[in-house]
Amino acid sequence: MHLLKLPIHATPGAKRTEAAGAHGQALRVRLAAPPVDGKANAALIEWAAQAFGVSRSAVELLHGASGRQKVLAVHLPSETALHVAQAQVRAWMGFSPSPAGGG
């Protein structure tokens, strides 16, 4: 398994759940769920699982269960999947993709 550690700035209570650019060094993610009873954290894990094509059990909330600043761990099945995920995160954050073969 290959691990992607992803710093997140969560914004609960949004109209829809989606990646929304960079917030410092973190990926800003808008969450449609409210920040009560762990609903926003569950929505974040569900979003990450769908976004990276893994099961919910492959996504862990490492830090930040009760705050906006969070760190997710996404367990990916291969090095190729890790590179694809890293490129997707860069795109969401508005960074230029690395050249083919780079990384």
N, C-alpha and C positions, 0 to 999 in steps of 0.2 A: 504494500500500500504506500502511496505517496501522499504527503500531507501539505495542504494549503492552509496557512494561518492567515486569517483575514480580519484586519481591524475594521470595525463597523461603527458608524455614527447612526443610531436608530432614531427615526422620527415617527412615533406611533400616532394613530388617529388620522392618518391621511385618507384620501379618497380611494386610493388603490395601492397595492404593494408593488414596489418597483425600485430598481437602482436609480439614484438621482445625483450622480456625480461625486466629486471629491469633497471631503470636509477635512482639511489638513491632510494628514497621511492616511486617513480612513475613507472607506467607501460609505457614502451616505445612502441609506436605504429607508425609503418611506414605507410605513407599515399601515395597512388598513385596520388592523386590530388595535383596540384600546390598551393602554398600559396597565391593565388590571389582571390579577389572577394568572399571570404568566402567559396571557393571550398574545401579547406582542412578541415574546420570545418564541412561542410556538409558531407564530406566523413567519418570523424570521428564519427559523429552521426549515419550515416547509418551503419558503421561497428559495433558500439556498439549495435545498435538495433538488428542486425542479430546475433551477438555473444551471446547476452543474451536472445534472443528469445522474444523480446518485440517490440512494434511499435516505429517508430521514435518519436512520440509525447511523449513517456515515457522516452526519453533521453533528458536531458538539459545540455547545456554548462553553468556552473555556473561562471567560471572565465577563463580568458586567451584567449579571442576571437582573439587577435592580436599577441599572442606570442606562443612559443613552450610549455611553462608550462601551463597546463590547468587542470580544475577540471570538471569532468562530474558527473551528478546525474542520476542514472538509477533507475526508479521506477519499482519495481518488485511486482508481484501479491500476493506472499505469503512468509512466513518465510523460507519455504523449498527452494523456488526459490532463495532467498537471500543467503542461505548457499551454494547452488550449484554455484552461481555466485562468491561468495567469494573464494570457492575452485578453480574455474577456473582461477581467477586472480592470486592466489598463484602459480598455475601450470605454467601460462604464465611467471611469474616473477622468476621461478626457485626455489621456496620454497617448502619444503616437505609438503604434505597434512597433515591435522590434523587427529588424529585417529578417527575411526568411532564413532559417538555419541559425539564427542568433538565440541567445537566451541562456 
